[in-house]
Amino acid sequence: IGASEKHTPLLSVVATDEMAVTVSVTVPHVMQSDHLIEYVWLKDLDKDQVLSSIHATPNDQPSLTAKVPVGTRVKSFSFCNLHGLWSGEEVVV
C-alpha cells in the first residue's frame, strides 16, 4: 500500500503575477533503483490536460515546476513503481 506522507505529491506556489502562478510539485520519496517515483505530473482538471510532467530516474528528485494561468483548477499526481498512483488535493491557483 505505501505511506501517504511519502507518496502524495505536494503542491506549493512559488511565484505569482497578474496572469500566471508558478507552482512547484514535490514528492518526499526515496529514489532507489528498486523503489522510486517514476512519474510526476500536473493536470488542468477543467481541460483534462497535462500541463507539465517528468519521468524520473533514481538520480533525480521527483519534482517539477510549472507556470499556470491564474484561476486554473489543477491536481498533482505521482506514480511509484511499487505502490502505484497517488494524487494531491485539487487546487485552484
Accessible surface in RSA format (square Angstrom, percent):
REM  Atomic radii and reference values for relative SASA: ProtOr
REM  Chains: A
REM  Algorithm: Lee & Richards
REM  Probe-radius: 1.40
REM  Slices: 20
REM RES _ NUM      All-atoms   Total-Side   Main-Chain    Non-polar    All polar
REM                ABS   REL    ABS   REL    ABS   REL    ABS   REL    ABS   REL
RES ILE A   1   186.67 106.2 139.84 104.2  46.84 112.9 149.90 107.9  36.78  99.8
RES GLY A   2    28.23  34.8   0.00   N/A  28.23  34.8  11.06  30.4  17.16  38.4
RES ALA A   3    39.18  36.0  26.20  40.4  12.97  29.5  34.66  48.8   4.51  12.0
RES SER A   4    62.83  53.1  58.22  77.7   4.61  10.6  28.95  61.7  33.88  47.5
RES GLU A   5   122.48  70.3 103.25  78.1  19.23  45.8  66.91 129.4  55.58  45.4
RES LYS A   6   109.30  53.3 109.30  67.1   0.00   0.0  53.02  47.7  56.28  60.0
RES HIS A   7     4.69   2.6   4.69   3.3   0.00   0.0   4.69   4.8   0.00   0.0
RES THR A   8    36.37  25.9  36.16  36.7   0.22   0.5  29.19  39.2   7.19  10.9
RES PRO A   9     3.64   2.7   0.00   0.0   3.64  13.2   0.00   0.0   3.64  22.6
RES LEU A  10    98.34  54.8  94.69  67.7   3.65   9.2  96.92  68.1   1.42   3.8
RES LEU A  11    42.38  23.6  11.61   8.3  30.77  77.4  11.62   8.2  30.75  82.8
RES SER A  12    62.62  52.9  57.34  76.5   5.28  12.2  44.72  95.2  17.90  25.1
RES VAL A  13    84.55  55.6  54.90  49.7  29.64  71.4  54.90  47.7  29.64  80.4
RES VAL A  14    89.67  59.0  57.75  52.3  31.93  76.9  62.31  54.1  27.36  74.2
RES ALA A  15    53.16  48.9  43.78  67.6   9.38  21.3  53.16  74.9   0.00   0.0
RES THR A  16    93.84  66.7  62.64  63.5  31.19  74.3  33.06  44.4  60.78  91.9
RES ASP A  17    77.90  54.6  57.46  57.2  20.44  48.3  46.41 109.2  31.49  31.4
RES GLU A  18   166.91  95.8 137.48 104.0  29.44  70.1  60.96 117.9 105.96  86.5
RES MET A  19   154.21  79.9 145.01  96.0   9.20  21.9 118.18 100.5  36.03  47.7
RES ALA A  20    13.47  12.4  12.23  18.9   1.25   2.8  12.27  17.3   1.20   3.2
RES VAL A  21     8.68   5.7   8.68   7.9   0.00   0.0   8.68   7.5   0.00   0.0
RES THR A  22    29.24  20.8  28.89  29.3   0.35   0.8  16.58  22.3  12.66  19.1
RES VAL A  23     0.00   0.0   0.00   0.0   0.00   0.0   0.00   0.0   0.00   0.0
RES SER A  24    19.24  16.3  18.97  25.3   0.27   0.6   6.43  13.7  12.81  17.9
RES VAL A  25     0.00   0.0   0.00   0.0   0.00   0.0   0.00   0.0   0.00   0.0
RES THR A  26    57.64  41.0  57.64  58.4   0.00   0.0  42.93  57.7  14.71  22.2
RES VAL A  27     6.31   4.2   0.00   0.0   6.31  15.2   0.18   0.2   6.13  16.6
RES PRO A  28    68.92  50.2  43.50  39.7  25.43  92.4  59.91  49.5   9.01  56.0
RES HIS A  29    18.65  10.2   2.06   1.4  16.59  42.4   4.27   4.4  14.38  16.7
RES VAL A  30    75.77  49.9  65.83  59.6   9.94  23.9  73.47  63.8   2.30   6.2
RES MET A  31    33.49  17.3  10.48   6.9  23.00  54.8  10.48   8.9  23.00  30.5
RES GLN A  32    95.29  53.3  90.67  66.3   4.62  11.0  29.82  63.5  65.47  49.7
RES SER A  33    97.29  82.2  71.43  95.3  25.86  59.6  39.98  85.1  57.31  80.3
RES ASP A  34    99.52  69.7  88.52  88.1  11.00  26.0  41.94  98.7  57.58  57.4
RES HIS A  35    38.08  20.8  38.08  26.5   0.00   0.0  24.79  25.5  13.29  15.5
RES LEU A  36    13.69   7.6  13.69   9.8   0.00   0.0  13.69   9.6   0.00   0.0
RES ILE A  37     0.00   0.0   0.00   0.0   0.00   0.0   0.00   0.0   0.00   0.0
RES GLU A  38    48.74  28.0  48.74  36.9   0.00   0.0   1.05   2.0  47.69  38.9
RES TYR A  39    95.42  44.5  95.42  54.3   0.00   0.0  58.37  43.9  37.05  45.7
RES VAL A  40     0.00   0.0   0.00   0.0   0.00   0.0   0.00   0.0   0.00   0.0
RES TRP A  41    55.06  22.1  55.06  26.7   0.00   0.0  44.69  23.8  10.37  16.8
RES LEU A  42     0.00   0.0   0.00   0.0   0.00   0.0   0.00   0.0   0.00   0.0
RES LYS A  43    52.96  25.8  52.96  32.5   0.00   0.0   8.04   7.2  44.92  47.8
RES ASP A  44     8.96   6.3   8.96   8.9   0.00   0.0   0.00   0.0   8.96   8.9
RES LEU A  45    41.62  23.2  25.12  18.0  16.49  41.5  25.53  17.9  16.09  43.3
RES ASP A  46    99.49  69.7  64.48  64.2  35.00  82.8  31.00  72.9  68.49  68.3
RES LYS A  47   148.89  72.6 122.28  75.0  26.61  63.4  74.89  67.4  74.00  78.8
RES ASP A  48   103.01  72.2  82.07  81.7  20.95  49.5  27.89  65.6  75.12  74.9
RES GLN A  49    92.66  51.8  88.13  64.4   4.52  10.8  25.20  53.6  67.46  51.2
RES VAL A  50    78.52  51.7  57.50  52.1  21.02  50.7  57.50  50.0  21.02  57.0
RES LEU A  51    61.78  34.4  28.08  20.1  33.71  84.7  31.84  22.4  29.94  80.6
RES SER A  52    28.29  23.9  19.35  25.8   8.94  20.6  13.81  29.4  14.48  20.3
RES SER A  53    71.29  60.2  47.40  63.3  23.89  55.0  13.31  28.4  57.98  81.2
RES ILE A  54    48.07  27.4  39.87  29.7   8.20  19.8  47.77  34.4   0.30   0.8
RES HIS A  55   112.89  61.7  88.15  61.3  24.74  63.3  58.57  60.4  54.31  63.2
RES ALA A  56     2.62   2.4   0.00   0.0   2.62   6.0   0.43   0.6   2.19   5.8
RES THR A  57    57.80  41.1  56.26  57.0   1.54   3.7  52.67  70.7   5.13   7.8
RES PRO A  58    54.39  39.6  43.03  39.2  11.36  41.3  43.03  35.5  11.36  70.6
RES ASN A  59   146.00 100.7 110.55 106.8  35.45  85.4  30.89  74.4 115.11 111.3
RES ASP A  60    54.87  38.4  49.47  49.2   5.40  12.8  14.29  33.6  40.58  40.5
RES GLN A  61   140.87  78.8 130.10  95.1  10.77  25.6  51.63 109.9  89.24  67.7
RES PRO A  62     3.52   2.6   3.12   2.8   0.40   1.5   3.12   2.6   0.40   2.5
RES SER A  63    40.72  34.4  31.53  42.1   9.19  21.2   8.67  18.5  32.05  44.9
RES LEU A  64    12.31   6.9   2.49   1.8   9.82  24.7  11.99   8.4   0.32   0.9
RES THR A  65    86.53  61.5  61.81  62.7  24.71  58.9  36.86  49.5  49.66  75.1
RES ALA A  66    11.36  10.4   4.31   6.7   7.05  16.0  11.36  16.0   0.00   0.0
RES LYS A  67   141.00  68.8 110.45  67.8  30.55  72.7  62.67  56.4  78.33  83.4
RES VAL A  68     0.29   0.2   0.00   0.0   0.29   0.7   0.29   0.3   0.00   0.0
RES PRO A  69    80.14  58.4  79.49  72.5   0.66   2.4  80.12  66.1   0.03   0.2
RES VAL A  70    82.53  54.3  60.09  54.4  22.43  54.1  60.09  52.2  22.43  60.8
RES GLY A  71    46.57  57.4   0.00   N/A  46.57  57.4  25.43  69.8  21.14  47.3
RES THR A  72    15.83  11.3   9.53   9.7   6.30  15.0   8.47  11.4   7.36  11.1
RES ARG A  73    73.11  30.7  72.89  37.2   0.22   0.5  20.65  28.2  52.45  31.8
RES VAL A  74     0.07   0.0   0.03   0.0   0.04   0.1   0.03   0.0   0.04   0.1
RES LYS A  75    57.33  28.0  57.19  35.1   0.14   0.3   7.21   6.5  50.12  53.4
RES SER A  76     1.38   1.2   1.23   1.6   0.15   0.3   0.00   0.0   1.38   1.9
RES PHE A  77    29.18  14.6  29.18  18.1   0.00   0.0  29.18  17.7   0.00   0.0
RES SER A  78     0.00   0.0   0.00   0.0   0.00   0.0   0.00   0.0   0.00   0.0
RES PHE A  79    71.29  35.7  71.29  44.2   0.00   0.0  71.29  43.2   0.00   0.0
RES CYS A  80     0.10   0.1   0.00   0.0   0.10   0.2   0.00   0.0   0.10   0.1
RES ASN A  81    53.76  37.1  26.33  25.4  27.43  66.1  10.34  24.9  43.42  42.0
RES LEU A  82   107.20  59.7  75.02  53.7  32.18  80.9  77.83  54.7  29.37  79.0
RES HIS A  83    57.67  31.5  36.75  25.5  20.93  53.5  21.59  22.2  36.09  42.0
RES GLY A  84    22.17  27.3   0.00   N/A  22.17  27.3  19.35  53.1   2.82   6.3
RES LEU A  85   110.35  61.5  81.62  58.4  28.72  72.2  81.62  57.3  28.72  77.3
RES TRP A  86    42.66  17.1  37.80  18.3   4.86  11.4  42.66  22.7   0.00   0.0
RES SER A  87    47.03  39.7  27.79  37.1  19.24  44.3   3.71   7.9  43.31  60.7
RES GLY A  88     7.37   9.1   0.00   N/A   7.37   9.1   4.50  12.4   2.87   6.4
RES GLU A  89   148.66  85.3 134.51 101.8  14.15  33.7  53.96 104.4  94.70  77.3
RES GLU A  90    91.86  52.7  67.27  50.9  24.58  58.5  19.44  37.6  72.42  59.1
RES VAL A  91    52.32  34.4  47.15  42.7   5.17  12.5  52.32  45.5   0.00   0.0
RES VAL A  92    96.95  63.8  70.77  64.1  26.19  63.1  70.77  61.5  26.19  71.0
RES VAL A  93    21.25  14.0   0.54   0.5  20.71  49.9  18.74  16.3   2.51   6.8
END  Absolute sums over single chains surface
CHAIN  1 A     5409.0       4264.2       1144.8       2972.7       2436.3
END  Absolute sums over all chains
TOTAL          5409.0       4264.2       1144.8       2972.7       2436.3
